[in-house]
Amino acid sequence: MEKLLVMYVAAQLAQAAAGSAAPAGSLPISADISDANVRAKNLMVWEDFRIFYHAILKALADDNPDTGWPPPKLDAGTVSSVVGKVLRGVAAVAPVPHLPDPGK
């Protein structure tokens, strides 16, 4: 599960880093990646992903108090409080749509 989370974070960072890079913005979709600009941007994003992935892994593995971040000190109350705030925030931003009654 940790590897999946690290991959997700690395993908988000790579996408954010490449979003404003040249070739800029929205490139046309090329199913066979025949466009040289699409190939170049895909390679750049892949390399950024690899860099971020390995940096995150090294940061997580660094337990040295002088060079790394200390592990968080969380108890069950703190975790449930944070999860509750996140869930309330998600519900406020994206409310569940009302579905019509199929029997009517």
N, C-alpha and C positions, 0 to 999 in steps of 0.2 A: 504494500500500500504506500509506503514511503517513496518508493521509486516512481510510482504513478504520480504522486503529488509533486515530486521534484520535476518530472517531465512536464507536468501541467504548468508549473511556475516558469520553467525555462521556455516553454512555448509562448506564454504570455509576454515574457520579456523580449524574446526574439521578434515577435509580431510588433510589439511597441517600438523596438529599435529600428525595424525595417520599414515601418509605416511611413516615415518621412524621408527615407533614403532614396537616392536615385537608383534606378528609374522610379520616378515618384508615383505615389498613390496607387491608383487602380490600374492594373495592367489587364489587358484582355485575357479572357480565359482561353487557354490553349490545351485541349485534351491530350494531344501528343507532345506538348511542350516543344513545338517546332519554332516558336518565336524566340530569337536570341535574347531579347530583353527579359522575357519570362524565365528562361533558363538561368540567366545571370542573377535575377532576384531570388529565384528558388534556391540557388546555391548559396547566396549570401545569407538567406534566412536559415538554411540548414546549418551553416557554419556558426552563425550567431547562437542558434539553439544548442549546438554542441559546447560552445564556450560557456554559456550560462549554465547548462546542465552540470558540467564538471566543476564550475565555480561553486554552485550550490552544494554539490556533494562534499567538496572540500570544506566549505563553511560549516556544514552540519557535522562533519567528522572531527572538527577542531575543538577539542575539549580543553585545551590549554587556557587557563584563565587570563594569561598575559596577552594572548594573541586572538583568542576566539570569544564568542559570545557565551555567557553562562547559560545553562539550561533553564528554561522558565520554571518558576515555582508556582504551580497551579494546584489548587485543590478542587474537589468536586463542585463546591459552591461557585467558584470563579468560572469554571467551565460551563456550568449550567446557566449562569448569568450571561455570559458572552453568547452562547448558543441562542438563548431566548431573545437577546437584542438583535441578533442577526436574523432570526426567523420573523420577528416583528417588523424589521426593516424590509425584508423581502416581501412580506404580505402587504405592506403599505405601498411599495413601489409597483408590485405586480399582483393586484387582487385577482382572485379566482373569478373567471367570467361566469355569469349566470347562464346555465344551459336550459333550453326549453324542454318542457315535459313532452316526451315522445307519444304519450297516450292522448294528447289533446290535438 
